[in-house]
């Protein structure tokens, strides 16, 4: 190890034998420690070999004791452990490397496990997606079949044309017959064929839009069909070609219906122009008025002049303005039909005109509009006013002699009572009855005349509805003794209204019930309070009214067909409706034909 002989080394210090200073000092300290402890010391050291270079040695210093236990020498032994140490270091390095590899492998396993989970999840999602695609394809096919569409496929390179049986049928071909693009185009009428062919080529080679409507004549059935074709271009996954696919649908019925609608609209436009009607449209959201030139002319505006709603309302005569605007709002709110006659004064020409407006709320594009027509009825209205004036004048003139006749007949009837002449008595009673009917008829005409001239006065006072009901009950039990009158008397309640006019309405309703129901049948008359209104009900067991006649019952001079055998002029219900309307109420009827009718009206308590 030292590169020396035994003789050359014995008796010399460690430094003298070639030890480096640190090495000699280390061993000298260890020997001193053995002297003190008399215990062996084991260690390991590295230093250069004389010929082998740097080596690693382990050594042991053992105390040599005499018989008295005193240290007399220190024996030492050493061995070369370089190879073992190198192997241990290599083993440690390999162990650390293995640990790192194991750690890396563990991480890799975790990552692989996570990746496998992700792959499993992706596979599951792909499976669900494929199921949805399959379901979508089935749904699409069912939809195509349900919609009775024809389908096609065109190869952009080979121009191969693949169609289903329905498409062949639409072009008049049999299911087992071949059909090429050129043959399909040949069935399109000459007027449309060039346009369709151009759009088809542009769609296949330039990815152009393809949504086209055209007529075809079936090859075998010679049937005219209107078709709509929609297609799009998709590249094949290989990128080698594109596929132009689409559907064809038979829209013959829709197309012809639309054409008919257009013809109808044109006919309506011409009819409106021929009748001299003005048309309008007003949106529910912002109340913007769109008026035709004819309507503007009615209101005294120029055709190219703006006429907003406010300007049009200002031209309505002051006597009608409030009621017209209120009716417009009611039409919007309650979706009821607007039908009203009123007077307007021209903006520029200052001309007074009577017009009739008819309209209703309609929905278009998800929005509500009040649309309708306005007709100039000035001539008819003036004729009607003159007629009503004449009727009023004649009615007044007729009432005077009738009053005299009525008095003389009553005097004659009193004398007939004393003479015991039954024939004369019955004749005079019949004459008095006819005079009474004529007076009632004349009063009706007078009321109509007053109503239409705005002179029907409503004189409201406070009265007890219970006392009012008892009075008419007493009168009706005598007047209508031919029927069983059933009264439902109300509790005491103060009502503000025109007592005589309301009595006239009830008398009209009860009189009609008596007139149109058989003798000894029951007529039910009741009054009830509902919130802040009173409701009057008159129910009979008469001939009833057909449903188609109910809406027009309260029109002036209207009489239903089955009533033609019963005398009357059709003014009683009209007057009743106007009186109730003047009280701010409403009147209506319900009926089952041949089973009887029920009439209702409601008026505010105050």
SEZA-515791 format. One record per residue (C-alpha): z, x, y. Coordinates in steps of 0.2 Angstrom, whole numbers, plus 5000, padded with zeros to 4 digits. Last residue first. Layout:
N
ZXY
...
This chain:
606
495743735279
495743675261
494043765258
492743655249
492243635231
491043525223
490743465205
489543345196
489743305178
488343225168
488143125152
487643135134
485743095134
485343265141
486943375142
487343405160
488243515173
488043495191
488343595207
489043595225
489743735236
490843755251
490843815269
491143635275
489243635282
488743675264
489743525258
488743415270
487143495266
487443465247
487843285250
486343255260
485243325247
486143225233
485843065243
484043105248
483043065232
482242915238
482942785226
482642645214
482842675195
481342675184
480842845191
482442915185
481742995169
480543095179
481843185190
481943145208
481743265223
481743195240
482643345248
483243475234
484943445227
484343415209
483143555209
484143685198
484643545186
482943485182
482443615169
484143585160
483743395157
484943275165
486143155157
485842965152
487642915156
489342955151
490043005168
491043145176
491443165194
492443315199
493143365216
493843545218
495043585232
495043765238
496343895243
496943935225
496143795215
496843625220
496243475209
495343315213
494743195199
493543055196
493043005178
491742865175
491942765159
490642655151
490842465153
489042455160
487842595156
487642755165
486342805178
486742695193
488642705190
488642895190
487442895205
488642785215
490042895210
489143055217
488542965233
490242895236
491043065234
489843135246
490142995259
492043015257
491743195262
490743145277
492043015282
493543135281
492643285290
493843425284
495543505285
496543465270
498443425269
499043405251
500043265242
499743285224
498143235216
497643065208
496643075192
495642925193
494742835178
493442705183
492842585169
491242515175
490542345181
491942335194
491042465205
491442395222
493142325218
493842475209
492842585221
493742525236
495542545229
495142715222
494342765239
495942735248
497042815235
496042975236
496242985255
498042955254
498143105241
497043215251
498143205266
497143225282
496843365295
495243345306
493543405305
492043315314
490443385306
488943335317
487243305310
486243345325
485343505319
483643425319
483543435301
485243355298
484943215311
483343165303
484143175285
485643075292
484442945299
483542925283
485142905274
485742775286
484042685284
484342675265
486142625267
485542485279
484242435266
485442425252
486642315262
485142205267
484742195248
486542145244
486642015258
485041935251
485741935233
487341845240
486241725249
485241685234
486841665223
487641545236
486041445238
485841425219
487741375217
487741235230
489641195232
489241145250
490841235256
490441405249
488641385256
489341375273
490241545271
488641615264
487641555279
488841645291
488641805280
486741785281
486841765300
487841925302
486742025290
485141965299
485842015315
486342195309
484642205301
483842165318
484742305326
484542435312
482642425312
482542505329
483742645325
482742675309
481142675318
481742805331
482542915317
480942905307
479842955322
480943095326
480943155308
479043145308
478943245324
480043375317
479043375301
477443395310
478243535320
478843615304
477143605296
476243685311
477543825312
477643865293
477144045295
477544115278
478644265274
478644355257
479944445247
480844605242
482744655243
482844825234
484044895222
483845075215
483645145198
481845175200
481544995205
482744855203
482444685211
483444575224
482644415228
481444345241
480844185250
480644175269
480044025278
479444045296
479443935312
478644025326
478944035345
477844155354
478544285366
476944385364
477744555363
479344525353
478844355346
480244225345
480844175327
481344005320
482143975303
481743915285
482743995271
482544045252
483444195246
483744195227
485444255222
485944435217
487744395223
488044545234
486244575240
485844395242
487444365251
487044505263
485344425267
486144245268
487444315281
485944395291
485044225291
486544125295
487044235310
485244235317
484844045315
485443975332
485044135341
483244125336
482744275326
481844415336
483444515336
483444515317
481744605317
482344735329
483944775318
482844785302
481744915309
480044875316
478945025319
477244985328
475645015319
475344825316
475944775333
477544675334
477744485338
478844445323
477444355314
476244505318
477544625310
477444515294
475544525294
475644715296
476744725281
478544765283
479744905276
481544885281
482845015278
484444935273
485245105269
485745075251
485144905247
483344945251
482244815260
480444775256
479344655265
477744545264
476944435276
475844295270
474244235277
473744135261
472144245259
473144405261
474444355249
473144295236
472144455238
473744555235
474144445220
472344475213
472544665215
474244655207
473544555193
472144675190
473344825190
474444735178
472944695167
472444885167
474244925163
474244795148
472544875143
473345045143
474944995134
473944895121
472745035117
474045175118
473745245100
474545415099
473845585095
475045735092
474945925094
474546095087
473546245094
474046395082
473746565089
473146725079
473546895073
475246905081
476046895064
477346775070
475846655075
475746625093
476046445099
474846335110
475346155115
474645985112
474745805119
473345675115
473345495122
472145375113
471345215119
470545135104
468845035103
468444995085
466845035077
467645025060
466745165052
466645295065
467945225077
467445225095
468645325106
469445305123
470345445132
472045505138
472445685140
473945795140
473345975136
473946105149
473146275147
473546415135
471946505140
471046505123
471646345114
472146245130
470546285140
469446245125
470346075123
470246035142
468446065142
468145955127
469145815134
468245825151
466545825142
466945685131
467645555144
466045465149
465145495133
466445395123
467545505111
466945485093
465845645095
467445745100
468145705082
466545765074
466545925084
468345965080
467945935061
468445795050
468345795031
468445625023
469845585010
470845475023
469345375029
468745405047
468845285062
469545415075
471245335074
471145335055
470845515054
472345545065
473345445053
472845535038
473445705044
472345835052
471846015050
470546095060
470046275056
469446355073
469346515063
470146615077
471246495087
471746395071
471846215075
473246095069
473345915071
474545765070
474245575071
475645465078
476345305070
477945315081
478845285065
477845425056
478045545070
479945505071
480145525053
479245695054
480245745068
481845685059
481345785044
480945935054
482545915064
483545905047
482646055041
482946145057
484746085056
484946145039
484146315044
485446325058
486846285046
486246425034
485946545049
487746505055
488446535037
487446695036
488046745053
489846715048
489546815032
488746955042
490246945054
491446955039
490447095031
490447185048
492347165049
492547235031
491347375035
492347415051
493947415041
493147515027
492447635041
494247655048
494847685030
493447815027
493847895044
495647905039
495247965021
494048095029
495448155041
496648165026
495348255016
495048375031
496948405032
497048435014
495548545014
496348645028
497948645018
497048705003
496148835012
497848895019
498548895002
497048984995
497149115009
499049125005
498749154987
497349284990
498449375002
500049374991
500149564989
501949604982
503549674988
505149734981
506649814990
508349884984
509649914997
510950044994
512850074992
513549914998
515349894992
515849774979
517049894971
516049924956
514649974967
513449864976
511549864978
510949734991
509249644987
507849655000
506449534995
504549545000
503049435002
501449525007
499949475017
498449595019
497449675034
496349815028
496049855010
496150045011
497750085019
498349905020
498549825037
500049715040
500649545037
502449495032
503349375022
505249365019
506649365007
508449425011
509749464999
511649445003
512949575006
513249485022
513549635034
512549765026
511249635022
511149595040
510949785045
509549795032
508649635040
508749725057
508049885050
506649775042
506149695059
506249865068
505049945056
503749815058
503949805077
503749995078
502250005066
502650075049
501850245045
503050325033
503950415048
504250245056
505050175040
506150325039
505950475027
506850525012
505550485000
503850455006
502850615002
503650624985
503150444981
501350474986
500550395001
499150265005
500550145012
500050005000
